[in-house]
Amino acid sequence: MNMDPFRTLVRTEGVRLYRDLPWRRTRDPYKIWLSEVMLQQTQVARVETRWAEWLDAFPSVFALAEAGTAEVLVAWQGMGYNRRALALKAAAEEIVRGYDGVFPAGTKELIALPGIGPATAQGIRSFAFDLPGVYLETNVRTVLLHHLFPDVPGVPDRELVPLAEATCPAAPASCGAEADCFAGQKPGALMAADARSADPFAMPQDPDDTPRTWYYAMLDYGAYLKKTVPNPSRRAKAYTRQSRFEGSRRQKRAEIVRQLLDAQARGERASTASLHAALNDVERTAGRPPVEGELVESILTDLAREGFCRECEGAWVIV
């Protein structure tokens, strides 16, 4: 199949719809990684604010690695799954410990880090290092499904992967002349460390046709399509609808973490009983029935196992 017409269309729409977002003005893999994780949690407009606030608090991977767990969780409040904040910190620690603070560019090395899956890894590779690969994010799925699988339901990722690979351009011959091109990386070393044949990837149409610009175009065009046509990404087999948050166990977990952080900020320790009472106050205000003590104990056990908190002399504290 000749994919050039499709690629030309996407690139044209990408120029027309380009969003000048702050994380697109850098090639610093730490900043790009952070944006990828946050964008999995919430809308672009909210990420613009929270991304900048996070970088004020933790301006580098070293600062994040050295930060306390409570400090990291406080900075993450309101951004959804708290475990992602712990994964960010754990990955930062591993990058500092195992790579001297220099982000790896290889897929295998990135996926081995806590909380980084294939899509996040390729986002870092494409946007920080201009390296090709398969970046199956929801907006990318939208474009592929809309144009290449019209009206086909339940399309599995195994059918999208080769198309994502075949339409992504091969890596540019060099990274360009920008002073901060690879945020301290040596482009030649990067290419050698992740050397691979360009055969699976598309031949670039011109010097501006790179993995970085290609996937920006896919993201922006996909976001536009979701606003103008029935969301094609729902026809992907991988599509799942987010479960209800209010009243869920997730909501109660998040509230207990917030109560622990509040207690720690006051210089206090929270007992199981006080956390139970505070949670029931929240439930009562929301018009929901009280929570059983066994559920609170179960959530605290889970949080302790996942590294959020620990029990100390009959009280719970953030680790």
FENHU-V666355 format. One record per backbone hydrogen bond with DSSP energy under -1.0 kcal/mol. NH is the residue of the N-H (numbers start at 0). CO is the residue of the C=O. Records with the same first field share a line. If there is no record, write none. Layout:
# FENHU-V666355
NH: CO, CO
This chain:
# FENHU-V666355
6: 2
7: 3
8: 4
9: 5
10: 6
11: 7
12: 8
13: 9
14: 10
15: 11
16: 12
20: 18
23: 20
24: 21
31: 27
32: 28
33: 29
34: 30
35: 31
36: 32
37: 33
38: 34
40: 37
41: 37
46: 42
47: 43
49: 45
50: 46
51: 47
52: 48
53: 49
54: 50
55: 51
56: 52
57: 53
63: 59
64: 60
65: 61
71: 67
72: 68
73: 69
74: 70
75: 71
78: 75
83: 80
85: 81
86: 82
87: 83
88: 84
89: 85
90: 86
91: 87
92: 88
93: 89
94: 90
95: 91
96: 92
97: 93
98: 94
100: 94
101: 98
109: 105
110: 106
111: 107
112: 109
115: 112
120: 116
121: 117
122: 118
123: 119
124: 120
125: 121
126: 122
127: 123
130: 124
136: 134
140: 136
141: 137
142: 138
143: 139
144: 140
145: 141
146: 142
147: 143
148: 144
151: 148
154: 234
158: 155
160: 156
163: 159
164: 160
165: 161
166: 162
167: 163
169: 201
180: 177
182: 179
184: 181
189: 185
190: 186
191: 187
192: 188
193: 189
194: 191
200: 197
201: 167
208: 205
209: 207
213: 209
214: 210
215: 211
216: 212
217: 213
218: 214
219: 215
220: 216
221: 217
222: 218
223: 219
224: 220
225: 221
228: 224
233: 230
234: 231
235: 232
236: 154
238: 235
247: 244
251: 247
252: 248
253: 249
254: 250
255: 251
256: 252
257: 253
258: 254
259: 255
260: 256
261: 257
262: 258
263: 259
264: 260
265: 261
266: 263
267: 262
269: 315
274: 270
275: 271
276: 272
277: 273
278: 274
279: 275
280: 276
281: 277
282: 278
283: 279
284: 280
285: 281
286: 283
287: 282
295: 291
296: 292
297: 293
298: 294
299: 295
300: 296
301: 297
302: 298
303: 299
304: 300
305: 301
306: 303
307: 302
309: 316
311: 314
314: 311
315: 269
316: 309
318: 307
